């Protein structure tokens, strides 16, 4: 059985759009995604996504990241979703200004940046978690929707602020 919440962009006013997350649930996994258009160069978005020590300054969903965000490196992430837990993750893919993947044995988070015009990109973030044991602990994992929407909003705001200062 699959449950889906539709993704959509809701106009808050003429200038601001809030990205809406999509979550798909099955018996053995859950996948949450969000996308947003960012009026900034891919290099700016990439720099924000790969500077671990700066995350907590611009991103209200991440309290800290320790380590180096680079291919094969291990990082320790703390999030507002579970302030007591430190997620130990490995950087699995690292394609500058295009794709970043990190994860653990439970799942992966994929960040993509797609250039759609001069100074404009589509940023997407998807996390798929699960496995054979997923039904045993699925109810203990909070929804990622609000956190993903806030992450995308924070990234958009900071990227566009930096782009505007150039």
C-alpha positions in Angstrom: 0.0 0.0 0.0 1.4 3.4 -0.9 0.3 6.8 0.5 1.3 10.0 -1.3 1.0 13.6 -0.3 1.1 15.8 -3.4 3.9 18.3 -3.9 2.9 21.8 -4.8 4.0 25.4 -4.7 1.7 27.7 -2.8 1.8 31.4 -3.6 2.3 33.2 -0.3 2.5 36.5 -2.2 3.7 37.6 -5.7 7.4 37.3 -4.8 7.7 34.3 -2.5 6.9 30.6 -3.1 7.1 28.1 -0.3 8.2 24.7 -1.5 6.0 21.8 -0.4 7.4 18.4 0.5 6.1 15.1 -0.9 6.2 11.9 1.1 5.6 8.4 -0.2 5.2 5.6 2.3 5.3 1.8 1.6 5.6 -1.1 4.0 9.4 -1.1 3.8 10.4 2.4 3.1 9.6 6.1 3.2 10.7 8.7 0.7 10.4 12.5 1.3 11.3 15.0 -1.4 11.2 18.8 -1.9 12.3 21.1 -4.7 12.5 24.8 -5.1 13.7 27.3 -7.6 16.7 29.4 -6.4 17.8 32.6 -8.1 21.5 32.0 -7.6 24.5 30.5 -9.4 25.0 26.7 -8.8 28.4 27.5 -7.2 26.7 29.5 -4.4 24.2 26.7 -3.6 27.0 24.1 -3.8 29.2 26.1 -1.4 26.5 26.3 1.2 25.7 22.6 0.9 29.3 21.5 1.3 30.6 23.8 4.0 29.9 21.7 7.1 30.9 24.3 9.7 28.6 26.9 8.3 25.3 24.9 8.2 24.0 26.0 11.6 24.4 29.7 10.7 22.1 29.6 7.6 20.0 26.4 8.1 17.6 26.3 11.0 17.0 22.5 10.7 20.7 21.5 11.3 22.2 22.3 14.7 25.7 21.0 13.7 27.8 19.1 11.2 31.2 17.8 12.1 33.6 16.6 9.5 34.5 17.3 5.9 31.8 17.1 3.2 33.8 15.4 0.5 33.6 12.0 -1.3 34.2 9.1 1.0 34.4 11.3 4.2 32.4 10.6 7.3 30.3 13.4 8.9 28.3 13.7 12.2 25.1 15.6 11.8 22.7 16.8 14.5 19.2 17.9 13.5 16.2 19.6 15.1 14.2 16.4 14.3 16.0 14.5 17.1 18.3 16.8 19.1 19.6 13.9 21.2 20.8 11.8 18.2 24.0 12.2 16.2 23.6 10.8 12.7 26.9 9.2 11.5 26.9 9.5 7.7 29.2 8.8 4.8 29.4 11.0 1.7 28.7 8.6 -1.1 28.5 10.8 -4.1 30.1 14.2 -4.7 29.6 15.8 -8.1 30.5 19.5 -7.7 27.6 21.9 -8.4 25.3 19.0 -9.4 24.9 16.2 -6.9 25.7 15.3 -3.3 24.6 12.1 -1.6 25.2 11.1 2.0 23.7 8.3 4.1 24.0 5.4 6.5 22.7 1.9 6.6 19.1 3.1 7.0 19.0 5.4 3.9 20.4 8.1 1.8 19.8 11.8 1.3 20.3 13.1 -2.2 20.8 16.8 -3.1 20.7 17.9 -6.7 21.3 21.2 -8.3 20.1 21.7 -11.9 20.9 24.9 -13.8 17.8 26.2 -15.6 19.0 29.6 -16.7 21.6 32.2 -16.0 21.7 32.6 -12.3 18.8 30.2 -11.6 18.7 26.6 -10.5 16.3 24.0 -9.3 17.4 22.6 -6.0 16.0 19.2 -5.0 16.4 17.1 -1.8 15.2 13.5 -1.4 15.7 11.1 1.4 14.7 7.5 1.2 14.9 5.4 4.4 13.9 1.8 5.0 14.8 -1.8 4.7 13.4 -5.1 6.0 13.3 -3.9 9.6 11.6 -0.6 8.7 8.1 -1.7 9.7 9.4 -2.2 13.3 10.6 1.4 13.8 8.7 3.4 11.1 6.2 4.9 13.6 9.1 6.3 15.7 10.5 8.4 12.9 9.0 11.8 12.7 7.7 13.3 9.5 10.4 15.1 7.5 8.0 17.3 5.5 8.2 20.4 7.6 11.9 20.1 8.1 12.5 19.6 4.3 10.4 22.6 3.5 12.3 24.7 6.0 15.7 23.4 4.7 14.8 24.4 1.2 13.5 27.8 2.3 16.6 28.5 4.3 18.9 27.4 1.4 16.9 29.6 -1.0 17.0 32.6 1.2 20.8 32.4 2.0 21.7 31.6 -1.7 19.7 34.5 -3.0 21.1 36.9 -0.4 24.7 36.0 -1.4 23.8 36.2 -5.1 22.3 39.7 -4.5 25.5 40.8 -2.8 27.6 39.9 -5.8 
